[in-house]
Amino acid sequence: MEYPVGHFGSAFLLLAFADTRQLQLLHFWLFLGIYLAALLGNGLIITTVASCDHCLHTPMYFFLLNLSLLDLGSMSTTVPQSMANSLWGSRAISYWGCVAQVFFFLFLITAEYSLLTIMAYDRYVAICQPLHYGTLLGSRACVHMAAAAWGSGFLYAVLHTANTFSLPLCQGNAVGQFFCEIPHILKLSCSRSYLREVGLLVLSACLAFGCFVFILFSYVQIFRAVLRIPSEQGRHKPPSLTSPVLDLVVAVLYSVVPPAVNPLLYSMRNQELKDALWKMMSGSCLLRFLGRGSGGSLFFL
């Protein structure tokens, strides 16, 4: 049953993936497999980079460590709640649970997108301007850039979360998504003040597009430098389709899939990381890490 969300004790109803018990359990096991794969992949990256003394303590692996932390956090914000709802046949999430989900998802996703932009810059400088790499991406600069990524995500999340939940919500309590997402929460508003948040989202989309263009430009330059051939790219305009099923598929693609596949895309195909992982599994790096204790610096030694 839907009802107005007018006080802090209210709850929201999330979108269910299925209405039959068999499909609900299938969704639970599918998401559990993806979640465990993400935990394993990102956990191995974090452990490997953190445990080895010198072999992976470079800017690229420092950023990969941060990316893995963000991947784990963003996936843990949405997937466990959805899994629990499917397992117990529920759709409910508390008001404050929804607030927390919006805040942490925005925080981690924004920080991750900022970090991906920084990583594109790191690879561009390393390949296209190698003589300036040590100057432009020293240890202090890398720490500052990572801190800026995390800080921008935090500020962005505070702004949008506070603005969204300051609106009166009186159009029911059913969120048309499997997690609390701002556009679907705005549909529950009964005030034209939601246009303010829409304007902020449009501005954010423009900034995100600017980062995307920078990432694209960086990798085009990298491919040109490596392959020494012009990069030709085609463009296509996506169809303008809106439906609950399409919204659900898109949400899964950007909130669940990237944390699970990022370890493969950014690191598992890297020979240095695989060699370090093998050494860690054989005990050499891990023993040094445990014996070192809390002393010493982690990166750029």
C-alpha positions as CSV (number, residue, x, y, z in Angstrom):
1,M,0.0,0.0,0.0
2,E,1.3,3.5,-0.9
3,Y,1.0,6.4,1.5
4,P,2.4,9.9,1.7
5,V,5.9,10.3,3.1
6,G,5.4,13.1,5.4
7,H,7.5,12.3,8.5
8,F,10.8,10.7,9.5
9,G,9.1,7.5,10.6
10,S,7.7,6.8,7.2
11,A,9.1,4.2,4.8
12,F,9.6,3.9,1.1
13,L,8.7,1.0,-1.1
14,L,11.4,0.0,-3.6
15,L,10.8,-1.6,-7.0
16,A,10.8,-5.4,-6.8
17,F,12.6,-7.3,-9.5
18,A,10.0,-10.0,-9.6
19,D,6.6,-10.9,-8.0
20,T,7.0,-14.6,-7.8
21,R,9.0,-16.4,-5.1
22,Q,11.2,-18.4,-7.6
23,L,12.2,-15.2,-9.5
24,Q,12.9,-13.4,-6.2
25,L,15.3,-16.1,-5.2
26,L,16.9,-16.1,-8.6
27,H,17.5,-12.4,-8.2
28,F,18.9,-12.9,-4.8
29,W,21.4,-15.6,-5.9
30,L,22.4,-13.7,-9.0
31,F,23.1,-10.5,-7.1
32,L,24.9,-12.5,-4.4
33,G,27.2,-14.0,-7.1
34,I,27.9,-10.6,-8.5
35,Y,28.5,-9.1,-5.1
36,L,30.9,-11.8,-4.0
37,A,32.8,-11.5,-7.3
38,A,33.2,-7.8,-6.7
39,L,34.3,-8.4,-3.1
40,L,36.8,-10.9,-4.2
41,G,38.2,-8.9,-7.1
42,N,38.4,-5.6,-5.3
43,G,39.5,-7.2,-2.0
44,L,42.5,-8.9,-3.8
45,I,43.5,-5.6,-5.4
46,I,43.4,-3.8,-2.0
47,T,45.3,-6.5,-0.2
48,T,47.9,-6.9,-2.9
49,V,48.7,-3.2,-3.3
50,A,48.7,-2.6,0.4
51,S,50.8,-5.7,1.4
52,C,53.7,-5.3,-1.0
53,D,56.6,-3.0,0.0
54,H,57.7,-1.4,-3.2
55,C,56.5,-3.3,-6.3
56,L,53.1,-1.6,-6.6
57,H,53.7,1.6,-4.8
58,T,53.3,3.9,-7.8
59,P,50.6,6.5,-8.6
60,M,48.7,4.2,-10.9
61,Y,48.3,1.5,-8.2
62,F,47.6,4.1,-5.6
63,F,44.6,5.2,-7.6
64,L,43.6,1.6,-8.3
65,L,43.5,1.1,-4.5
66,N,41.2,4.1,-4.1
67,L,39.0,2.9,-7.0
68,S,38.6,-0.5,-5.4
69,L,37.6,1.0,-2.1
70,L,35.0,3.2,-3.9
71,D,33.7,0.2,-5.9
72,L,33.2,-1.9,-2.8
73,G,31.5,1.0,-1.0
74,S,29.1,1.9,-3.9
75,M,28.1,-1.7,-4.4
76,S,27.6,-2.3,-0.7
77,T,25.2,0.7,-0.6
78,T,22.6,-0.7,-2.9
79,V,23.0,-4.4,-3.5
80,P,22.7,-5.9,0.1
81,Q,19.4,-4.0,0.6
82,S,18.0,-5.3,-2.7
83,M,19.2,-8.9,-1.9
84,A,17.6,-8.8,1.6
85,N,14.3,-7.5,0.1
86,S,14.2,-10.3,-2.4
87,L,15.1,-12.9,0.2
88,W,12.4,-11.9,2.6
89,G,9.8,-10.9,0.0
90,S,9.8,-7.3,1.1
91,R,10.0,-3.9,-0.6
92,A,10.4,-1.6,2.3
93,I,13.3,0.7,3.2
94,S,13.1,3.1,6.1
95,Y,13.1,6.9,5.6
96,W,16.6,7.3,7.1
97,G,17.8,4.2,5.3
98,C,16.7,5.8,2.0
99,V,18.5,9.0,3.0
100,A,21.7,7.1,3.8
101,Q,21.5,5.2,0.6
102,V,21.1,8.4,-1.5
103,F,24.0,10.1,0.3
104,F,26.5,7.2,0.2
105,F,25.7,6.3,-3.3
106,L,26.1,9.8,-4.6
107,F,29.2,10.3,-2.5
108,L,30.9,7.1,-3.7
109,I,29.8,7.3,-7.4
110,T,30.8,10.9,-7.7
111,A,34.2,10.3,-6.1
112,E,34.7,7.3,-8.4
113,Y,33.9,9.3,-11.5
114,S,36.3,12.0,-10.4
115,L,39.0,9.3,-9.7
116,L,38.5,7.8,-13.2
117,T,39.1,11.3,-14.6
118,I,42.3,11.5,-12.6
119,M,43.4,8.0,-13.7
120,A,42.9,9.0,-17.3
121,Y,45.1,12.0,-16.7
122,D,47.7,9.8,-15.0
123,R,47.9,7.4,-18.0
124,Y,48.0,10.4,-20.4
125,V,51.0,11.9,-18.7
126,A,52.7,8.6,-18.2
127,I,52.5,7.7,-21.9
128,C,52.3,11.0,-23.8
129,Q,54.5,13.1,-21.5
130,P,56.8,10.6,-19.7
131,L,59.6,13.2,-19.0
132,H,57.1,15.3,-16.9
133,Y,55.6,12.4,-15.1
134,G,57.6,12.6,-11.9
135,T,57.0,16.4,-11.7
136,L,53.2,16.4,-12.4
137,L,52.4,13.2,-10.5
138,G,54.6,13.2,-7.4
139,S,53.5,11.5,-4.2
140,R,52.0,14.8,-2.8
141,A,50.2,15.6,-6.0
142,C,48.6,12.1,-6.1
143,V,47.4,12.4,-2.5
144,H,46.0,15.8,-3.1
145,M,44.2,14.6,-6.3
146,A,42.7,11.5,-4.5
147,A,41.6,13.7,-1.6
148,A,40.0,16.1,-4.0
149,A,38.1,13.2,-5.6
150,W,36.8,12.0,-2.2
151,G,36.0,15.6,-1.1
152,S,34.1,16.5,-4.2
153,G,32.0,13.4,-3.8
154,F,31.2,14.2,-0.2
155,L,30.2,17.8,-1.0
156,Y,28.1,16.7,-4.0
157,A,26.3,14.1,-1.9
158,V,25.6,16.6,1.0
159,L,24.2,19.1,-1.5
160,H,21.9,16.8,-3.4
161,T,20.8,14.7,-0.4
162,A,19.8,17.8,1.7
163,N,18.1,19.4,-1.2
164,T,16.1,16.3,-2.2
165,F,14.8,15.4,1.2
166,S,14.0,19.0,2.1
167,L,11.1,18.7,-0.4
168,P,7.6,17.8,0.7
169,L,6.8,14.3,-0.6
170,C,3.1,13.6,-0.9
171,Q,2.7,11.5,-4.1
172,G,2.9,8.1,-2.4
173,N,5.9,6.2,-1.2
174,A,6.7,3.9,-4.0
175,V,10.1,4.5,-5.5
176,G,10.2,3.2,-9.1
177,Q,13.8,1.8,-8.7
178,F,15.5,-1.0,-6.8
179,F,17.3,1.5,-4.7
180,C,16.6,5.1,-3.6
181,E,17.5,7.3,-6.6
182,I,16.9,11.0,-6.7
183,P,14.9,11.3,-10.0
184,H,12.4,8.7,-8.7
185,I,12.2,10.4,-5.3
186,L,11.5,13.8,-7.0
187,K,8.5,12.2,-8.7
188,L,6.9,11.9,-5.2
189,S,7.2,15.6,-4.6
190,C,4.1,17.8,-4.5
191,S,5.9,21.1,-4.7
192,R,7.4,22.9,-7.7
193,S,10.5,23.3,-5.6
194,Y,11.7,20.1,-7.1
195,L,12.7,22.1,-10.2
196,R,15.6,23.4,-8.2
197,E,17.0,19.9,-7.7
198,V,16.3,19.2,-11.4
199,G,18.4,22.2,-12.3
200,L,21.2,21.0,-10.0
201,L,21.1,17.6,-11.7
202,V,21.3,19.1,-15.1
203,L,24.3,21.1,-14.0
204,S,25.9,18.0,-12.6
205,A,25.2,16.1,-15.9
206,C,27.0,18.9,-17.8
207,L,30.0,18.6,-15.4
208,A,30.0,14.8,-15.8
209,F,29.9,15.1,-19.5
210,G,32.9,17.4,-19.4
211,C,34.8,14.8,-17.4
212,F,33.7,12.1,-19.9
213,V,35.0,14.3,-22.8
214,F,38.3,14.7,-20.9
215,I,38.6,10.9,-20.3
216,L,37.8,10.2,-23.9
217,F,40.3,12.7,-25.2
218,S,43.0,11.3,-22.9
219,Y,42.6,7.7,-24.0
220,V,42.4,8.8,-27.7
221,Q,45.7,10.4,-27.3
222,I,47.1,7.4,-25.5
223,F,45.9,5.0,-28.2
224,R,47.5,7.3,-30.8
225,A,50.7,7.3,-29.0
226,V,50.8,3.5,-28.5
227,L,49.4,2.4,-31.9
228,R,50.6,5.3,-34.0
229,I,47.4,5.3,-36.0
230,P,44.6,7.8,-36.0
231,S,41.7,6.9,-33.8
232,E,38.4,6.9,-35.7
233,Q,35.2,7.0,-33.6
234,G,31.6,6.7,-34.8
235,R,28.8,8.3,-33.1
236,H,25.2,7.1,-32.6
237,K,22.3,8.7,-30.9
238,P,20.6,6.4,-28.4
239,P,16.9,5.9,-28.8
240,S,14.7,8.0,-26.6
241,L,13.0,5.3,-24.6
242,T,11.7,5.5,-21.1
243,S,10.0,2.7,-19.2
244,P,10.3,1.1,-15.8
245,V,12.1,-1.9,-17.3
246,L,14.6,0.3,-19.1
247,D,15.2,2.4,-16.0
248,L,15.8,-0.8,-14.0
249,V,18.3,-2.2,-16.6
250,V,20.2,1.1,-16.8
251,A,20.4,1.3,-13.0
252,V,21.8,-2.2,-12.7
253,L,24.4,-1.4,-15.4
254,Y,25.7,1.7,-13.7
255,S,25.4,0.7,-10.0
256,V,26.1,-3.0,-9.9
257,V,28.1,-4.0,-13.0
258,P,31.0,-1.5,-12.8
259,P,32.2,-2.5,-9.3
260,A,32.2,-6.1,-10.4
261,V,34.1,-5.7,-13.6
262,N,36.5,-2.8,-12.7
263,P,39.0,-5.2,-11.2
264,L,39.2,-7.0,-14.5
265,L,39.3,-3.9,-16.6
266,Y,41.8,-2.0,-14.6
267,S,44.0,-4.5,-12.9
268,M,43.6,-8.2,-13.4
269,R,45.0,-7.9,-16.9
270,N,48.0,-6.0,-15.6
271,Q,51.1,-8.3,-15.4
272,E,52.8,-6.5,-12.6
273,L,49.7,-6.8,-10.4
274,K,49.3,-10.5,-11.2
275,D,52.9,-11.1,-10.4
276,A,52.5,-9.3,-7.1
277,L,49.3,-11.1,-6.3
278,W,51.1,-14.4,-6.9
279,K,53.9,-13.4,-4.6
280,M,51.3,-12.4,-2.0
281,M,49.5,-15.7,-2.3
282,S,52.9,-17.5,-1.9
283,G,53.4,-15.6,1.3
284,S,56.5,-13.4,0.6
285,C,54.7,-10.0,0.4
286,L,52.2,-10.8,3.1
287,L,54.9,-11.8,5.6
288,R,56.7,-8.6,5.1
289,F,53.5,-6.7,5.5
290,L,52.6,-8.4,8.8
291,G,56.1,-8.1,10.1
292,R,56.3,-4.4,9.2
293,G,53.4,-3.5,11.5
294,S,52.2,0.1,11.4
295,G,55.6,1.6,10.7
296,G,56.7,3.1,7.4
297,S,55.0,4.8,4.5
298,L,52.6,2.9,2.3
299,F,53.2,4.5,-1.1
300,F,55.9,5.9,-3.3
301,L,58.8,4.4,-1.3
